[in-house]
């Protein structure tokens, strides 16, 4: 994972944690690449948020992106 990907992952994770969720990097080494999964604290079900691909690095408004992605899922 590149430095900009790590920075954006940390921003997304921090935002999710402030909103009562846990976040995790998953699928390391898979064909589709790493992804961010999240779940509400003290629940069992993880949800896919996004892949950590080159487009993820270009996102400037991580909080807005995470909010929009979560709305699409729910």
C-alpha positions in Angstrom: 0.0 0.0 0.0 1.4 3.4 -1.0 1.8 6.3 1.4 -1.2 8.2 0.0 -3.4 5.1 0.2 -2.4 4.6 3.9 -3.2 8.3 4.6 -6.6 8.0 3.0 -7.3 4.7 4.8 -6.4 6.3 8.1 -8.7 9.3 7.3 -11.6 6.9 6.4 -10.9 4.7 9.5 -10.8 7.8 11.8 -14.1 9.1 10.4 -15.8 5.7 10.7 -14.6 5.3 14.3 -16.0 8.7 15.2 -19.3 7.6 13.8 -19.5 4.4 15.9 -18.0 1.9 13.4 -14.9 -0.3 13.2 -12.9 -0.3 10.0 -10.4 -2.9 8.7 -8.2 -3.4 5.7 -8.9 -6.8 4.2 -8.2 -9.0 1.2 -4.5 -8.4 1.1 -3.0 -10.3 -1.8 -6.3 -11.0 -3.5 -6.9 -10.6 -7.3 -9.2 -7.6 -6.6 -6.7 -6.0 -4.2 -7.1 -4.7 -0.7 -10.4 -3.2 0.5 -11.9 -1.4 3.5 -14.6 -3.2 5.4 -16.6 -1.7 8.2 -19.2 -2.7 10.8 -21.1 -1.0 13.6 -19.3 -1.6 16.9 -20.3 -4.7 18.8 -21.9 -6.3 15.8 -20.7 -9.3 13.7 -21.5 -8.3 10.1 -18.8 -6.6 8.1 -19.7 -4.5 5.1 -17.6 -3.7 2.0 -16.8 0.0 1.7 -14.4 0.3 -1.2 -11.2 -1.1 -2.8 -7.9 0.5 -2.0 -7.1 1.1 -5.7 -5.3 4.0 -7.5 -8.6 6.0 -7.6 -8.9 5.9 -3.8 -5.6 7.8 -3.7 -7.1 10.6 -5.7 -10.1 11.2 -3.4 -9.7 14.5 -1.6 -12.9 14.5 0.5 -12.6 11.2 2.2 -15.4 11.9 4.7 -17.8 12.8 1.9 -16.8 9.7 0.0 -17.3 7.4 3.0 -20.7 9.0 3.7 -21.8 8.5 0.1 -20.5 4.9 -0.1 -22.3 4.0 3.2 -25.6 5.6 1.9 -25.4 3.5 -1.2 -25.0 0.3 0.9 -27.8 1.0 3.3 
